[in-house]
Amino acid sequence: MISIKQINEKDIDLCYELDSNSISLWSKKQWANESKKEGTKIFALLNTNLIVGICVFQVVLDEAQINYFVVSQRFRKKGFGSQLMSYLIKKCEKLNLKKLLLEVSQSNVTAERFYSRFDFYTVGIRKNYYKDGSDALLKEKKLSTK
């Protein structure tokens, strides 16, 4: 059974474990720090009781920045990422946020295609932003508020 739940500090080890086995973006300390930031929300997508996806976003005034979004390698291309993103978009719309922001490596074509399916469009570029020298594409999605 698929479910989505908000993660708190006691689940940070599970987030770190998924991160370590996928994109290895943050250290355990960074995960702990992220979970304590004001306005930050962490959601996990679960398949039965196994965390298969994580989204971290931070609300600032009337917009949200996606700081982390991943689905476990073995659960990709099965609709899990779309479920998590759809949930996030609905959550942000309920919070009456005007836009959703993120950055993605220009070399990550799969992620770029994924985000474009949700109507994210490129609004800027950070040259040589990543360790491998690739540019970061700054993406934005306008949200419909009620």
N, C-alpha and C positions, 0 to 999 in steps of 0.2 A: 504494500500500500504506500502511495506517495503522499507525503505531507511536507509542510513548510513550517518551521518554528523559529522564533527569535532565540538567538544564542546569547548566553551571558558569560561572565568571566570563568565560571567553572567548566565550561565546554571549550575553552580556548585550546587546550591540548589536542582536541579532536580536529579543530581548524588547522592547527599547526601540522598535524599528521597528514591531512589531505593536501595541504599546501606543499609539504615536503615531497609527497609522492606525485605531484603534478608540476606546477610551475616554479616552485621554490622561490617565492617572492619575498616572504618575510621570515625573520627569526622568531623564536618563541617570545622574546622580549618585545618585538615589534607588534606581535599579535596582542600581547597583554596591554601594551600602550594604546593600540588602536581601539580596543574594547572599552577603554576609559575616557576616550575623547568625547567631549560634549557634542550632542547631536548625532553621534555615530550609532548606527543600527547594524547588527549582523544577523543575517538570516541563513538558515541551513535548509537545504532540500534533502529530505530523507526518503530512502527506498526501504520500507519496513523500518528498521532502527539504524540503518547505515547512512551516514552522511555522504551524499554523492555530489553535492554542490554547495557552494557558499557565495554569498553576496554581501559585501560590506559597503555601506554608503553613509555619507555624512550630509545632514541637512544644514544648510546655511541660508538663513532668511527664507526666500521663496524658491530655492532651488536645491537640488541634491547632486552630490558628486559621487559617482561609483568609484571607490578606491580599490576594489578587489572583486573579481567575478570569475569563478572557475567551476567546471564540472569535472569530476574524476575521469581520467582517460578512458577507462573501460565502460563508462556510461555516456560517452559522447555520441552524437548523431542518433540519439534515441528520443529526442524531444525534452529531455530533462532541463537543458539550458533554456529552452523556450518557455517551459513552465515557470522556471525561476524568474526570468526576465519579465514575463507577463504579470506575475505576482508583484514584482517590484514596481512596475509601472502603475498598476492599480493602487498599490499602497501610497505611492507618491501623489497620485491624483486625489486620493482621499485626504491627504494632508494639504491639499490645495496648492501644491508646488507648481511653478510655472515651467520649469525645465529640469532636465536630467542631463548631467555632464559626465564624460569619461575620457580617458586617453587610452590609445592602443598603438602598439608598434605598427608602423607602416609595413613591416615585413610579415606581420601576422595576418595573412590573407583570409584564413578561415574565420578569425574573430571579426575582421572587417566586414565580411559577408554577413556574418551572424547579426552584427549590430545594424547593418543597413536594412535588414529585414524588419527591424523595429523602428525604422524611420529616423535613425541617428544620421546626422550629416556632419561633414568635416567643416569646422569653423576656424581652425588654425593648425599650425604645425610648429613643433619644437624640434629644431634641427639637432641631429646627433645626440638625442636625449638618452637613449639606452646604451648599456655597456657595450653592445655589439656595434654601436655607431649608427643604428637605425633611428629614423625620425619618429617622434610621437605625433600621432594624429589626434587633435582635440576634437571630440565629437559632442554633439548636442542634440537633444530631442525635446521638442516643444510638447508640453503636456496639456491635456484638456482638463480645465478645472470646472467645477460645477458651480 
